[in-house]
């Protein structure tokens, strides 16, 4: 009798733990549905949102080339990811640096495989959309002057040798995640990574013909504004989807994402209005993206008040980098990939270490909540990401140059325009 009572009491004590463990291995229809929707939102960001955003800022004679390079970056990343990229990023950890090759061609994964409470196939596809948009972001630094064939090779090598290792470090069980670095949806993995890579590629390619001497007007601010709106919409999947669950943290990430974007747009607009006396649509759209970039690493860790500060600083920082730093330094980052993504991503990663609130997410506690060490960890992660990206991208650049016989289009092609010279097409019919 006593044994029966003891067993009953033990079962009652252990039942909550048993159900919690079981829940981790059980498919959640709600979580799965949300992450599928989030994946579709993030997918739309590259071939629709980013293509329009970048295409509208490029010159009319290179608009279609910008679209083509964005679209093909998504296609290449999609194939690389399912063949070997996912395995390198999320395969069994090898020394904290890279994933193993256990999941080449998604080997070992089937329709019954789960990652937490969602199918692993859904998780694979969600992560693929991040790889695709990251390499596409690099494009913004070098439109108007890179060979299409070289871009194909660069994109394939870069996703493999640069993106996948850093994704593993942070999200795949690598050393950065084990150190405690906080990166909810891609401050290091996506934005610092893409921004630094874009700067390196732009410096190697050199300035566009006529840069600083002739006006280089965007082809369509209307397309850019539409692209910014689509990016903003898709970013809800980017940030809130990164919780991989339909819960309160996802809801909070959704809220702070929108708030930071709006604050970034207002900050950029008023800064531009103050310095130039004109609040431009391009500035407002750029401010939206700056705010979205900065909140990305912090989205699942910070509260509403922090998102206002993060967006405000991002809008001001983005404007100053584009309007003041770039002209002073003299580099030709065509569409400001480094100024917006690299610098605002850096601010967002630092801000996460300052504002991470355990009341929002118990996994993060920042400087303002009694953990100054988190800020140091964020600094280390930023420095390591920037250093590795710069060196590895440089290697990829020279490998690409070796394999394709050069990176840059011929001068006459650049002057004529890449749309007609490379693709035999024109975005607009010019009436003479």
Beta strands, then each sheet from edge to edge (+ up, - down):
strand 1: 93-94
strand 2: 98-99
strand 3: 114-115
strand 4: 118-119
sheet 1: 1+ 2-
sheet 2: 3+ 4-
end
